[in-house]
């Protein structure tokens, strides 16, 4: 359908909730673009993006937007964007489930280390890394299947719809950053804390090492595993919160379209 010249955008003086969405989105983008991202920063960002979707719902509930959504073109674009959000939900769900499985692997690893020592944990390390690599491939494949919108640059797009599109694109980018950070922590042992755990376990096999030194290294390994477990758990919780908010937002926006 050709784009119309008549504007269906919000008035020149945006509503306060529109300004809040734009400001929060820019703040989140700046934070994720930081070169010193940490697991905790990612956990916080996952929670904050959920709040952003709540604010976007408020934008759609504005009377001016309710009127604009009665326009066939705007409804079509809105429906198309909601269809694209399904892929985002699938990716978020996959990553959440993978984080949960990784956390269980780490707990199993810790338990084996406490009960049986380094000799019994070598297989646990390899099992965990194999799982992490498989999860890596699954997420990478989903990220590669990007949703392609038919929206044209010259379309007279309702600001609320544009905010929803920007939020989806940013959320996809955020999930990709989470995935990349976790991969560096687990799958690339030469540059990650996981390397320290692996090296510690390897050193414990050397017969000439004193028992006291073995115990100290085992304690270090336990601490590193606990730190990793807590980080993974934080990301898992953040992804769960985001997934639930994405579901709520989708249902709310579908209800708005049905009015």
LUMLUMMAR-168063 format. One record per atom (N, C-alpha, C): z negated, y negated, x; residue in one letter. Coordinates in pm, whole numbers, padded with zeros to 5 digits, always signed. Last residue first. Layout:
% residues N
ZYXA ...
***
This chain:
% residues 259
-01965+00300-00990X -02004+00202-01092X -01881+00143-01161X -01890+00458-00785X -01878+00517-00918X -01912+00417-01028X -01951+00319-00556X -01809+00332-00593X -01792+00384-00736X -02226+00361-00550X -02173+00225-00569X -02028+00230-00614X -02235+00633-00496X -02285+00584-00624X -02233+00444-00654X -02137+00627-00237X -02060+00698-00340X -02103+00654-00480X -02349+00494-00116X -02218+00429-00124X -02125+00497-00224X -02554+00687-00143X -02568+00554-00201X -02434+00484-00217X -02449+00902+00004X -02476+00919-00139X -02485+00782-00209X -02441+00780+00257X -02318+00830+00195X -02336+00845+00044X -02710+00727+00303X -02613+00616+00294X -02486+00661+00225X -02815+00985+00314X -02861+00891+00211X -02760+00778+00193X -02677+01086+00540X -02662+01150+00408X -02701+01053+00297X -02773+00912+00734X -02629+00916+00707X -02602+00981+00572X -03043+00983+00731X -03004+00849+00688X -02854+00843+00657X -03031+01243+00832X -03082+01220+00696X -03040+01084+00643X -02931+01189+01090X -02857+01274+00998X -02901+01250+00853X -03139+01035+01199X -03007+00976+01179X -02927+01057+01078X -03344+01228+01209X -03362+01105+01130X -03227+01040+01099X -03221+01410+01386X -03259+01453+01251X -03276+01331+01159X -03199+01256+01615X -03077+01304+01550X -03105+01350+01407X -03472+01224+01675X -03388+01108+01648X -03260+01146+01575X -03545+01490+01722X -03605+01417+01609X -03522+01295+01572X -03388+01534+01953X -03371+01619+01834X -03427+01549+01711X -03496+01348+02128X -03357+01334+02085X -03331+01415+01958X -03753+01459+02155X -03737+01324+02104X -03596+01299+02054X -03692+01707+02267X -03754+01703+02135X -03739+01564+02072X -03595+01624+02515X -03505+01693+02423X -03559+01689+02281X -03835+01518+02617X -03717+01433+02602X -03619+01493+02502X -03999+01744+02623X -04036+01630+02539X -03918+01537+02515X -03857+01902+02811X -03878+01949+02674X -03910+01833+02579X -03876+01746+03042X -03745+01771+02983X -03758+01816+02838X -04153+01760+03081X -04087+01630+03063X -03951+01647+02996X -04179+02036+03118X -04245+01972+03005X -04182+01836+02975X -04035+02072+03355X -03989+02136+03233X -04051+02073+03109X -04198+01928+03528X -04059+01886+03508X -04001+01945+03380X -04433+02078+03514X -04433+01937+03473X -04292+01889+03444X -04347+02322+03618X -04398+02315+03482X -04395+02171+03429X -04283+02247+03879X -04178+02297+03790X -04221+02287+03645X -04537+02183+03971X -04433+02079+03967X -04322+02120+03870X -04654+02435+03960X -04708+02327+03876X -04606+02215+03862X -04506+02566+04154X -04500+02614+04016X -04550+02507+03919X -04587+02424+04378X -04448+02413+04334X -04430+02461+04190X -04854+02509+04390X -04822+02366+04376X -04680+02348+04324X -04825+02782+04426X -04891+02732+04306X -04858+02585+04281X -04703+02785+04680X -04634+02842+04563X -04693+02786+04433X -04905+02682+04836X -04782+02605+04823X -04702+02653+04702X -05085+02893+04812X -05123+02759+04765X -05001+02672+04742X -04944+03098+04936X -04974+03107+04794X -05010+02970+04736X -04686+02994+05168X -04826+03023+05135X -04847+03022+04984X -04380+03153+05236X -04448+03037+05177X -04589+03078+05136X -04243+03375+05313X -04333+03313+05410X -04410+03194+05355X -04071+03456+05109X -04194+03532+05133X -04293+03460+05222X -03927+03266+04866X -03936+03283+05011X -04072+03341+05046X -03938+03208+04604X -03901+03345+04639X -03915+03372+04789X -03980+02943+04576X -04096+03030+04550X -04067+03174+04587X -03734+02831+04604X -03825+02827+04719X -03943+02921+04700X -03637+02862+04348X -03575+02933+04458X -03670+02941+04578X -03796+02688+04203X -03802+02831+04175X -03743+02913+04287X -03712+02447+04318X -03853+02489+04327X -03865+02639+04305X -03446+02436+04246X -03481+02446+04387X -03624+02495+04405X -03474+02413+03967X -03404+02528+04025X -03443+02548+04171X -03608+02165+03947X -03669+02286+03894X -03607+02409+03959X -03421+01998+04064X -03554+02010+04125X -03625+02136+04076X -03213+02022+03885X -03194+02070+04021X -03328+02090+04089X -03309+01890+03667X -03298+02034+03657X -03279+02096+03794X -03276+01630+03732X -03411+01684+03748X -03407+01837+03741X -02948+01611+03894X -03043+01603+03782X -03181+01657+03819X -02738+01652+04060X -02781+01514+04040X -02888+01501+03932X -02685+01918+04071X -02694+01847+04198X -02750+01706+04181X -02658+02019+03807X -02784+02037+03881X -02795+01957+04009X -02546+01938+03529X -02504+01897+03662X -02625+01902+03756X -02670+02014+03293X -02554+02091+03337X -02509+02055+03477X -02899+01839+03253X -02907+01984+03247X -02792+02056+03318X -02857+01567+03275X -02991+01618+03298X -02994+01769+03315X -02594+01538+03202X -02632+01505+03340X -02769+01561+03374X -02615+01604+02932X -02535+01688+03022X -02573+01663+03167X -02760+01391+02834X -02822+01523+02835X -02747+01616+02930X -02564+01190+02862X -02691+01180+02933X -02760+01315+02944X -02361+01279+02688X -02333+01262+02831X -02462+01260+02912X -02493+01273+02440X -02437+01398+02491X -02414+01391+02642X -02539+00999+02421X -02651+01094+02421X -02607+01226+02483X -02274+00910+02414X -02360+00870+02525X -02482+00962+02536X -02192+01018+02172X -02123+01058+02294X -02207+01024+02417X -02357+00879+02002X -02374+01024+02013X -02306+01078+02139X -02244+00622+02041X -02383+00648+02076X -02408+00798+02095X -01988+00657+01935X -02002+00623+02076X -02144+00652+02125X -02057+00703+01668X -01985+00805+01743X -01998+00782+01893X -02173+00454+01616X -02255+00574+01609X -02188+00689+01684X -01949+00286+01636X -02059+00273+01733X -02146+00398+01734X -01801+00377+01418X -01744+00386+01553X -01852+00375+01659X -01980+00317+01208X -01939+00455+01234X -01885+00471+01375X -01996+00038+01233X -02118+00119+01248X -02081+00264+01278X -01734-00034+01179X -01789-00064+01311X -01915+00019+01337X -01720+00049+00910X -01631+00107+01010X -01688+00087+01150X -01909-00121+00796X -01928+00024+00787X -01843+00095+00892X -01790-00368+00841X -01919-00338+00904X -01946-00188+00905X -01568-00338+00674X -01548-00351+00819X -01678-00322+00894X -01691-00335+00429X -01620-00215+00474X -01600-00220+00625X -01788-00598+00425X -01882-00487+00415X -01818-00357+00464X -01551-00750+00428X -01641-00752+00543X -01738-00635+00541X -01244-00612+00331X -01376-00657+00288X -01473-00645+00406X -00945-00706+00486X -01049-00605+00469X -01181-00669+00430X -00637-00737+00472X -00744-00827+00427X -00862-00740+00388X -00469-00610+00759X -00521-00592+00623X -00633-00691+00595X -00377-00613+01011X -00354-00734+00932X -00403-00720+00788X -00439-00361+01113X -00508-00478+01168X -00492-00601+01079X -00479-00108+00863X -00397-00188+00953X -00473-00313+00995X -00613+00212+00820X -00634+00069+00804X -00553-00008+00907X -00615+00479+00843X -00484+00419+00815X -00494+00268+00798X -00806+00630+01107X -00797+00552+00984X -00657+00494+00968X -00887+00931+01232X -00785+00826+01243X -00771+00756+01109X -01160+01070+01394X -01103+01033+01265X -01008+00916+01283X -01121+01293+01671X -01157+01163+01615X -01088+01139+01481X -01198+01535+01822X -01133+01532+01692X -01169+01403+01619X -01363+01498+02041X -01219+01482+02060X -01142+01475+01930X -01606+01567+01942X -01584+01427+01974X -01435+01399+01989X -01565+01843+01924X -01584+01765+01802X -01561+01616+01827X -01543+01908+02196X -01432+01936+02105X -01444+01854+01978X -01795+01836+02286X -01678+01766+02340X -01556+01787+02250X -01950+02023+02154X -01965+01882+02119X -01843+01803+02167X -01861+02260+02280X -01854+02244+02134X -01858+02097+02093X -01918+02215+02550X -01780+02232+02507X -01764+02209+02357X -02200+02201+02539X -02122+02091+02595X -01978+02098+02543X -02265+02454+02457X -02293+02342+02367X -02213+02220+02409X -02192+02585+02693X -02121+02616+02569X -02141+02504+02468X -02377+02473+02868X -02234+02452+02893X -02152+02481+02767X -02616+02567+02759X -02592+02423+02765X -02444+02393+02787X -02589+02843+02798X -02594+02789+02662X -02560+02640+02662X -02591+02848+03077X -02473+02897+03005X -02471+02844+02863X -02848+02751+03124X -02734+02671+03169X -02606+02717+03098X -03001+02963+03013X -03012+02827+02961X -02891+02743+02998X -02930+03176+03176X -02907+03183+03031X -02906+03044+02970X -03020+03084+03425X -02878+03106+03403X -02844+03113+03254X -03298+03073+03378X -03224+02954+03422X -03077+02970+03388X -03355+03338+03318X -03378+03235+03216X -03300+03108+03250X -03309+03466+03558X -03218+03492+03447X -03232+03388+03337X -03529+03363+03701X -03392+03338+03746X -03292+03358+03634X -03783+03437+03625X -03723+03320+03560X -03580+03295+03600X -03907+03634+03765X -03865+03666+03628X -03791+03552+03560X -03975+03514+04003X -03884+03628+04006X -03829+03659+03867X -04168+03317+03946X -04028+03280+03972X -03932+03396+03961X -04394+03441+03686X -04357+03377+03811X -04207+03361+03827X -04490+03543+03448X -04433+03636+03545X -04389+03573+03676X -04617+03342+03289X -04658+03483+03283X -04616+03564+03406X -04501+03093+03350X -04646+03108+03349X -04687+03255+03361X -04228+03152+03324X -04279+03102+03451X -04430+03119+03460X -04210+03221+03056X -04180+03322+03159X -04236+03281+03294X -04271+02974+02939X -04357+03089+02913X -04336+03197+03020X -04056+02817+03025X -04193+02782+03065X -04286+02902+03050X -03846+02949+02892X -03845+02937+03038X -03987+02911+03089X -03914+02899+02631X -03906+03037+02677X -03914+03043+02829X -03883+02623+02631X -04015+02681+02604X -04022+02826+02651X -03606+02609+02677X -03700+02552+02775X -03839+02610+02756X -03509+02726+02443X -03479+02787+02572X -03578+02738+02679X -03595+02536+02258X -03650+02672+02252X -03626+02746+02383X -03434+02321+02334X -03580+02308+02343X -03646+02446+02342X -03182+02418+02270X -03215+02390+02410X -03367+02383+02429X -03201+02427+01991X -03185+02551+02066X -03220+02532+02213X -03224+02153+01936X -03330+02244+01897X -03323+02375+01974X -02977+02064+02031X -03100+02015+02094X -03217+02107+02062X -02808+02191+01850X -02802+02227+01991X -02928+02182+02065X -02874+02059+01612X -02899+02203+01624X -02899+02247+01770X -02786+01799+01680X -02927+01824+01643X -02961+01971+01660X -02513+01842+01716X -02595+01799+01828X -02743+01823+01801X -02437+01916+01454X -02416+02007+01567X -02507+01971+01685X -02503+01683+01311X -02567+01809+01279X -02556+01908+01394X -02328+01499+01427X -02472+01475+01434X -02548+01605+01408X -02083+01613+01351X -02117+01598+01492X -02268+01582+01509X -02098+01595+01071X -02083+01726+01135X -02125+01720+01281X -02112+01317+01035X -02223+01402+00992X -02218+01539+01061X -01858+01250+01127X -01976+01198+01196X -02099+01281+01160X -01705+01370+00937X -01695+01418+01075X -01815+01370+01157X -01769+01212+00717X -01805+01355+00716X -01801+01411+00857X -01658+00965+00745X -01799+00979+00781X -01846+01125+00782X -01406+00983+00639X -01421+00991+00784X -01565+01011+00827X -01472+00938+00373X -01418+01069+00412X -01432+01089+00563X -01544+00673+00388X -01646+00771+00353X -01600+00913+00388X -01293+00563+00441X -01398+00553+00541X -01510+00653+00513X -01163+00616+00200X -01111+00672+00325X -01217+00672+00434X -01310+00461+00025X -01308+00606+00008X -01260+00675+00135X -01244+00207+00126X -01383+00252+00123X -01390+00405+00113X -00973+00198+00079X -01022+00190+00217X -01165+00240+00227X -00974+00210-00202X -00903+00312-00125X -00956+00316+00019X -01114-00022-00267X -01169+00109-00304X -01105+00220-00221X -00933-00214-00176X -01064-00204-00114X -01130-00070-00145X -00716-00168-00352X -00699-00152-00208X -00833-00133-00137X -00823-00222-00612X -00775-00087-00573X -00764-00066-00422X -01127-00395-00658X -00987-00408-00616X -00939-00272-00564X -01389-00355-00685X -01308-00318-00801X -01159-00329-00770X -01505-00461-00465X -01477-00317-00461X -01401-00269-00585X -01557-00722-00538X -01443-00694-00451X -01405-00547-00450X -01793-00695-00687X -01670-00742-00751X -01547-00705-00669X -01969-00611-00491X -01948-00527-00608X -01819-00565-00678X -01967-00833-00324X -01902-00710-00278X -01878-00613-00394X -02108-01016-00478X -01973-01050-00434X -01897-00926-00389X -02362-00889-00509X -02270-00905-00623X -02126-00934-00582X -02453-00646-00264X -02437-00787-00299X -02336-00801-00412X -02448-00386-00183X -02510-00413-00313X -02501-00560-00354X -02349-00389+00072X -02262-00340-00034X -02316-00370-00174X -02579-00478+00206X -02458-00562+00204X -02367-00519+00089X -02747-00259+00179X -02783-00385+00114X -02662-00477+00102X -02612-00078+00345X -02623-00049+00202X -02657-00177+00125X -02664-00199+00587X -02526-00201+00537X -02524-00168+00388X -02934-00138+00617X -02895-00278+00599X -02752-00289+00544X -02914+00135+00660X -02989+00087+00544X -02949-00058+00513X -02782+00136+00904X -02711+00186+00785X -02783+00144+00657X -02986+00041+01068X -02866-00039+01050X -02789+00006+00925X -03163+00253+01074X -03202+00131+01003X -03082+00043+00976X -03011+00419+01239X -03043+00461+01103X -03083+00342+01017X -03017+00284+01475X -02888+00290+01406X -02907+00337+01262X -03284+00327+01549X -03241+00193+01510X -03107+00195+01436X -03289+00595+01620X -03370+00550+01506X -03320+00414+01456X -03118+00590+01840X -03087+00678+01727X -03165+00637+01602X -03257+00418+02011X -03128+00375+01956X -03090+00460+01835X -03477+00574+02083X -03498+00450+02008X -03369+00405+01940X -03345+00775+02229X -03426+00810+02110X -03446+00687+02022X -03238+00621+02436X -03149+00689+02343X -03222+00726+02215X -03470+00545+02566X -03383+00440+02510X -03286+00501+02408X -03557+00796+02650X -03636+00722+02552X -03554+00612+02487X -03364+00863+02842X -03378+00945+02721X -03452+00869+02611X -03203+00558+02953X -03299+00668+02966X -03301+00748+02836X -02960+00365+03125X -03004+00432+03004X -03102+00545+03036X -02861+00163+03296X -02989+00230+03326X -03047+00297+03202X -02646+00024+03216X -02621+00125+03319X -02748+00205+03352X -02593-00044+02870X -02672-00059+02991X -02646+00056+03087X -02475-00003+02631X -02384-00032+02743X -02459-00046+02875X -02689+00012+02461X -02623+00137+02498X -02527+00118+02615X -02747-00263+02433X -02847-00171+02488X -02781-00042+02538X -02519-00369+02315X -02560-00417+02447X -02657-00321+02512X -02529-00234+02069X -02415-00215+02160X -02452-00255+02301X -02764-00341+01960X -02755-00198+01991X -02642-00169+02089X -02686-00607+01925X -02801-00574+02010X -02796-00428+02053X -02477-00580+01741X -02449-00633+01875X -02562-00601+01973X -02624-00483+01522X -02516-00403+01580X -02483-00450+01721X -02795-00693+01465X -02851-00565+01509X -02745-00478+01576X -02606-00889+01387X -02694-00913+01501X -02750-00781+01555X -02488-00772+01163X -02405-00809+01278X -02490-00827+01403X -02712-00745+00994X -02635-00627+01037X -02555-00659+01163X -02782-01014+00962X -02877-00921+01023X -02806-00796+01074X -02563-01117+00828X -02594-01167+00962X -02688-01073+01035X -02600-00977+00591X -02477-00959+00669X -02502-01002+00813X -02837-01079+00500X -02835-00938+00538X -02708-00903+00616X -02764-01347+00441X -02858-01320+00551X -02855-01173+00594X -02410-01390+00386X -02545-01363+00338X -02634-01325+00456X -02198-01633+00543X -02240-01496+00514X -02384-01488+00466X -01997-01865+00440X -02137-01864+00482X -02195-01728+00447X -01752-01801+00335X -01756-01846+00475X -01900-01851+00528X -01784-01496+00134X -01773-01641+00154X -01792-01677+00301X -01607-01188+00214X -01725-01263+00172X -01705-01412+00196X -01262-01131+00115X -01376-01126+00206X -01494-01201+00148X -01024-01124+00001X -01131-01061-00077X -01256-01051+00008X -00753-01349-00009X -00874-01302+00059X -00970-01240-00039X -00417-01266-00044X -00534-01322-00108X -00660-01264-00047X -00226-01115+00075X -00266-01238+00144X -00392-01296+00085X -00256-00760+00094X -00239-00884+00018X -00287-01002+00099X -00068-00494+00239X -00188-00578+00239X -00158-00708+00166X +00087-00222+00063X +00093-00341+00147X -00033-00424+00133X +00000+00120+00085X +00000+00000+00000X +00000-00124+00087X 
***
